[in-house]
């Protein structure tokens, strides 16, 4: 499988990512759009959006990372279009996000994983650090961490 990793630098690229997130989170999972789209959905040196494009030129996955603290990235809004979820794109996206965090000089990654995706992140080396699940937009989550 060929995939291109795109570090988002234009408003058009940002919009492709937002469109993926709206399909996954708003349409499929019924997250209110005003909770999904927030102040980090901009082109900025403090926010890093990533897109994955498949071999057919389709944008199939997106995610963003922000600075959690001076040594930790917070991976957020990780979304893969439904038709591409078994194709390895989630792993490719996460690896690209981790690479970007290392390039930024960060040593750790944290994320709030939907409980249904906890095993996926565990297979990528993340450890659950929250004591019990918590609610985010009506969906149970756990906090996970990984040394980069």
Secondary structure, DSSP 8 states (H G I E B T S, - for coil): --EEEEE--SHHHHHHHHHHHIIIIIIIT---HHHHS-TT-S-BTTEEEEEEEETTS-EEEEEEEEEEETTEEEEEEEEE-GGGTTTTHHHHHHHHHHHHHHHTT--EEEEEEEGGGHHHHHHTT-EE-SSS-EEETTEEEEEEEEE-
